[in-house]
Amino acid sequence: MQEVRARLPAISKKALSLEGTDLVLSMPDDQKAAFNAAVSVVATTMEDAPTLPVIPREIEDILGMKTSERHRWLADGRLPSIGTRTVRLAGRARQITFHVFDPKVVEDLLDRGAVDEWRVEDVEAKADKRRRAAYQAKLRRLIKKSGNLREKTDTGLDDSVSRLRDWEDFDVDGLLR
């Protein structure tokens, strides 16, 4: 719909509407020439539709993903982009640039169910990252605690508390992996 509207002349853009899955072009009878021109533009655009690049909003709708997922998968290379497109927003001087995607790749991702696999991988990676962060925090606490014990031993307290007796004692604390 957006691509067809972008290719239509300004006077015909409002005459095009989307009803369900159908594009409807309705114009008064006295504008036959404009109607025929609009029909030819719509027909050529519909012929080119399977080869047009997929924009971000469309790929999110097709694959059922969130914007944050699209950004993450694009950044780590799982979602391949065929390039970028820059457009000027209507009525503004600012331009925006976004990635576009190959429709064949999008169809392949949809058929394979790759999005579901990626979500599972993300959950596993997140859990692993949390485990590593918890381990690092535990290690920092242990180092801080052993630092406090060393200060106490310097003042004459028992040194046996801070010494490690064996590798098994070290592993009991969960520090070996």
C-alpha positions in Angstrom: 0.0 0.0 0.0 2.7 2.5 1.0 4.8 1.7 -2.1 1.8 2.0 -4.4 0.9 5.4 -2.8 4.5 6.6 -3.1 4.4 5.9 -6.9 1.0 7.5 -7.5 0.6 11.1 -8.5 -0.6 13.5 -5.7 -4.1 13.7 -7.0 -4.6 10.0 -7.0 -3.1 9.1 -3.6 -6.3 9.7 -1.6 -8.3 7.7 -4.1 -6.5 4.5 -3.1 -7.6 2.6 0.0 -7.0 -0.7 1.6 -10.0 -2.9 2.4 -8.9 -6.1 4.0 -6.4 -7.5 1.6 -7.7 -5.6 -1.4 -6.5 -2.3 -2.8 -9.4 -0.2 -3.9 -9.0 2.7 -6.3 -12.2 4.8 -6.5 -12.4 8.0 -8.6 -15.2 10.0 -10.1 -16.3 9.2 -13.7 -15.1 12.5 -15.1 -11.4 11.6 -14.2 -11.0 8.6 -16.6 -7.5 9.6 -17.8 -6.2 10.0 -14.2 -7.9 6.7 -13.3 -6.3 4.8 -16.2 -2.9 6.3 -15.3 -3.3 5.3 -11.6 -4.4 1.8 -12.6 -1.2 1.4 -14.7 0.9 2.6 -11.8 -0.8 0.2 -9.4 -0.5 -2.7 -11.9 3.2 -2.2 -12.4 3.8 -1.7 -8.7 2.0 -5.0 -7.9 4.1 -6.8 -10.5 7.2 -5.5 -8.9 6.0 -6.2 -5.3 7.6 -9.6 -4.8 11.1 -8.1 -5.6 10.7 -4.9 -3.5 12.8 -4.7 -0.4 11.0 -5.2 2.9 11.0 -2.2 5.3 11.5 -2.6 9.1 7.8 -2.2 10.0 6.8 -4.8 7.5 9.4 -7.4 8.6 8.3 -6.9 12.2 4.7 -7.7 11.1 5.7 -10.6 8.9 8.0 -12.3 11.4 6.1 -11.2 14.5 9.1 -9.6 16.2 9.6 -6.6 18.3 11.7 -3.6 17.3 14.2 -4.4 20.0 14.6 -7.9 18.7 15.1 -6.6 15.1 17.8 -4.2 16.3 19.6 -6.9 18.3 19.4 -9.5 15.5 20.5 -7.0 12.9 23.5 -5.9 15.1 24.7 -9.5 15.7 24.3 -10.5 12.1 21.5 -13.0 12.4 19.1 -10.8 10.4 20.8 -9.9 7.1 20.2 -6.5 5.6 20.5 -5.8 1.9 21.3 -2.2 2.5 19.8 1.0 3.8 17.2 3.5 2.5 17.1 7.1 3.4 13.8 9.0 3.2 12.8 12.6 4.0 9.8 12.8 6.4 6.9 14.7 4.9 6.8 18.4 6.0 10.2 18.1 7.8 13.8 18.8 6.9 15.0 15.8 8.7 15.9 12.5 7.0 15.8 9.0 8.4 17.9 6.0 7.4 16.8 2.5 8.0 17.8 -1.0 6.9 15.8 -2.9 4.2 15.6 -6.6 3.8 15.5 -9.1 0.9 12.0 -10.6 0.6 13.4 -14.1 -0.2 15.5 -14.0 3.0 12.4 -12.9 5.0 10.4 -15.8 3.4 13.1 -18.2 4.3 13.3 -17.0 7.9 9.5 -17.4 8.1 9.5 -20.9 6.7 12.4 -22.1 8.9 10.9 -20.6 12.1 14.2 -19.0 12.7 12.7 -16.2 14.9 11.6 -18.8 17.5 15.0 -20.4 17.5 16.6 -17.0 18.0 14.4 -16.2 20.9 15.4 -19.5 22.6 19.1 -18.6 22.0 18.6 -15.2 23.4 16.9 -16.6 26.6 19.8 -19.0 27.0 22.4 -16.3 26.5 20.6 -14.0 28.9 20.6 -16.8 31.6 24.3 -17.5 30.9 25.1 -13.8 31.3 23.3 -13.6 34.6 25.2 -16.7 35.8 28.5 -15.1 34.9 27.5 -11.8 36.5 26.5 -13.7 39.7 29.8 -15.6 39.7 31.7 -12.3 39.2 29.8 -10.7 42.1 30.5 -13.7 44.3 34.2 -13.5 43.4 34.3 -9.8 44.2 32.6 -10.4 47.6 35.1 -13.2 48.3 38.1 -11.0 47.4 36.7 -8.2 49.5 36.1 -10.6 52.4 39.6 -12.0 52.1 41.0 -8.5 52.0 39.2 -7.8 55.3 40.6 -11.0 56.8 44.1 -10.1 55.8 43.7 -6.8 57.5 42.6 -8.7 60.6 45.6 -11.1 60.4 47.9 -8.1 60.1 46.6 -7.0 63.4 47.4 -10.3 65.0 44.2 -12.4 64.5 44.3 -16.1 63.4 45.8 -16.4 59.8 44.3 -19.9 59.3 40.9 -18.5 58.4 42.1 -16.7 55.2 44.3 -19.6 53.9 43.0 -22.0 51.4 43.6 -25.6 52.5 43.1 -27.5 49.3 41.7 -27.2 45.8 38.6 -29.1 47.0 37.8 -26.3 49.4 38.2 -23.8 46.6 35.8 -25.8 44.4 33.3 -26.1 47.3 32.7 -22.4 47.0 31.9 -22.8 43.4 34.9 -20.9 42.1 36.1 -23.5 39.7 34.2 -24.1 36.5 
